[in-house]
């Protein structure tokens, strides 16, 4: 993938992460998993484990987008650097 392509992907990922609806959705999803975990019965280890893995999946989703942003930022710096 070219630096320009990486730069554009970074811009798009930044826009996605900045979107208020996505921010709200991620927050609500995280809170629902945390609530499920914290209000579970002592005997419901399966529910807590499922909530934990779902929470990790949300973190992985957001982490991937953040990684694309970082790669885009690095591409921007490389494009702007002398002797590119």
HUHU-V145987 format. One record per pair of residues at least 24 apart in sequence whose C-alpha atoms are under 8 Angstrom apart, sorted by the first residue. I is the first residue (numbers start at 1). J is the second residue. D is the distance in whole Angstrom. If there is no record, write none. Layout:
i:I j:J d:D
i:I j:J d:D
This chain:
i:3 j:72 d:8
i:3 j:75 d:5
i:3 j:76 d:8
i:3 j:78 d:8
i:3 j:79 d:7
i:4 j:75 d:7
i:4 j:76 d:8
i:4 j:79 d:8
i:6 j:68 d:8
i:6 j:71 d:7
i:6 j:72 d:5
i:6 j:75 d:6
i:7 j:71 d:7
i:7 j:72 d:4
i:7 j:73 d:7
i:7 j:74 d:8
i:7 j:75 d:5
i:7 j:76 d:6
i:8 j:72 d:7
i:9 j:68 d:7
i:9 j:69 d:7
i:9 j:72 d:6
i:10 j:68 d:5
i:10 j:69 d:4
i:10 j:70 d:7
i:10 j:71 d:7
i:10 j:72 d:4
i:10 j:73 d:7
i:11 j:69 d:7
i:11 j:72 d:7
i:13 j:65 d:6
i:13 j:66 d:7
i:13 j:68 d:6
i:13 j:69 d:6
i:14 j:65 d:8
i:14 j:66 d:8
i:14 j:69 d:6
i:17 j:62 d:8
i:17 j:65 d:7
i:17 j:66 d:8
i:26 j:58 d:7
i:29 j:58 d:8
i:30 j:55 d:6
i:30 j:58 d:7
